[in-house]
Structures are given as C-alpha cells and as structure tokens.
Amino acid sequence: MSTLDYINIIMGIASILLAILSAVLTIVFFFKSTKSQEAVSDASKKIENKTDYLEKLFDKIYKETFSLVREHSIAMQKHIFKSEFGTTNDSVKLKQLCFDVMVFAKTPKTKQEIMAQFELDDTIFNQIHEQIVSFENFQMKGDKYCFGPTGNECMSETSN
C-alpha cells in the first residue's frame, strides 16, 4: 500500500466520523428546539392569559371610573343647583343646560351666543339665567356672561 492509499483510508474514516457527528448533532438540536418551542408556547399562553386578565381589569376600572364620574357629576349638579325648576324631567334637562352654559361660558359669551349655541328660546334662557346668576362664580362683563373659579378665566374678551 502506498501513502496515497493510507491518506484515502484516513479521509474515509474522518468522513464517516463527521457524518456520525453531524447526525448526533442534528438529533440533539431537534430535541433542544422541541423543548424551546414548548417553553415559548407556554410563555405565549401565559402572556395571553395575563393580557386577558389585564383587559378584564381595565374594563372593570373603566366602568367604575365612569360610574364615579357620573355620580360625582350628579352630586355636583345637586350641590350647585339648589332650587328646582319643577318636578318633571324638564327640571333635569334645565339643570344640565345650566351646567353646559357654565362650561361654555369659560370665556365671556353674550346672551345671543348662548342662545344660539344651545338653541334656546327666551323663556328657557330666562329660567337658566335665574338659576345661574346665584352661582358664586358667575360674572357679568358688560352684556356677557362668564364663569370661573377665580375670575381670571373671565378676563379674555375673545369667545370660542
């Protein structure tokens, strides 16, 4: 046998060993990737469950928050508007209009601007006027109505 034959035999054995090594590594990587896939799947399920939980919690907090806001708004309106317009549902509508007018008139507004904004007639406006003039933060600036906690909000003569 010549040197070339020995080199061929050594190369053949090395090729067989490399083939066996690659087969073993392929099997090892397959099992590790399967375990990794299971771990990622479990993590994904946990994330999905936590997301569902947070979504339900957010919905609950959202509902409770707006329920509290509504209750406080009703309580505030009862505190602000002490006199009654009557015993019908119109009383509630007029109180809501008074509240809306006060929010609208953060910058000075004329009677005509208020009537146009809320589509009011003189009778309803007069009822609202009687109610809002007793409010402590009400101000008249010439012929304009204005509301503000300190009066600073009423300094601007521009209207929205």
N, C-alpha and C positions, 0 to 999 in steps of 0.2 A: 504494500500500500504506500501510496505516495503522500506527500504532505497535503496535496490538494484534496485527497480523499478524507484525511483527518479533519481538515477545515470544513468540508461539506458535512461530515457526521456531527461535528460540534455545532455547526449552524442549524442543522436539522433538529438536534436536541434543544437548542436555545429557542427555536421557533415553536416546538411542542410545549416547552415550559411557558413561554409567553402566551400561547393560546390558552393553556390551562389557567394561568394567572388572570387573563382577561375574562374568562368565563366565570371564575370565582368573584372577581370584582363586579361583574355585571349582576350576579346574584345578590351580592352584598348591597350594592346600590339600589337594586329593586326593592329589597326588604326595608332599607332605610327610607326610601322615598315613600313606600306604603305607610310606614309609621308617621312620617312627616305629614303626609296627606291626611291621615286620621287626626293628627294633632291640629292641623289647620282647620279641618272640618268641625272639630269640637269647639275650637276658638270662634269660628264663624257662627256656630249655633249659640254660643254664649253671648256673643256681641248682638246677635239678632234678638235674643231674649231680653237683654239689658235695654236695647233700643225700644222694644215693645213696652217694657216697664216704664222707661222714661217718657215715652209718648203718652201712656195712660196717666202717669203722674202729672205731666204738663197739662193734659186736658182737664184733670181734676183741679189743678191750681188755677187754670184759666177760668173755669166755671165759677170757682169760689171767689176769685178776684173780682170778676164782673158782677157777681151776686153782691159782694160787699160794696162795690162802687154804686150799684143801683140802690142798695139800702141806704148808703150814706147820702146819695143824691136826694132820695125821698125825705130823709131826715132833715137835710139841709133846707130843702124847699119848705118843709113844715115849720122849721125854725124861722126862716126868712119871711114867709108869708103867713102871718098870724091871722088875719081876717079872712073870712070866707066870701067867695063870690056867690055862693048858693050851695044847695045840697045835691046838685046834679053833677054829671060827668063834665059839664061845661066848666065847673069850678077847677077841675084838674087841668083841663086844657088851657084855661086862662092863667093858671099858676105857671104852667110850662111856658106859655108865651111870655110871661113876665121874666122868667129866668132867661129865656132866649134873648129877649130885648136887652137885658143887663149884660149878657155876654157880647152881644152885637155892638153895644154902645161903649166898648172899652175906649174907643176914640169918639169924640163928640159927634152925635147924629141929630139931625133935625127930626121934627115930628113927621114930616113928609117922607124922609128917608126910612124911618122906622116903619111907617105905614106901608110903604112900597115894598120893603124887604119881606114883611110878614103878611102882606095882603089884608090889611085890617081896615075896617070902617071906623068912623068917628066914635060910635058907641062903644065898641070893644076897646079902642085906643084909650078912651076916657076911663074905662074901668081899669085898664092896665096902669094908666097914669096915676089914678088914685092909689093903687097898690104900691107902685114903685117910688113915689115921692117920699113915702115914710121910711124907705130903706136908708140906713145910716150912711152909705157910701154914694148916695145919689147926689149929683150936682147939676145945676143948670149953668151953662155958659152961653149967655145971651139966649138965643132960641134953641140951643142944642142941649140934648140930654147926654149925660156921661156918668159912668160908674167906675170907681176904682178904689182900692183899699186905702191908698194914701192921698189920692188926688193927683199924684204925679202922672198917672196914666192918662188923665184927662187934660193934660197940658197941650197935647198935639191938636192942632186945628184941622188936620187932614183927616179925611174919612176914607174907610176902606171901600 
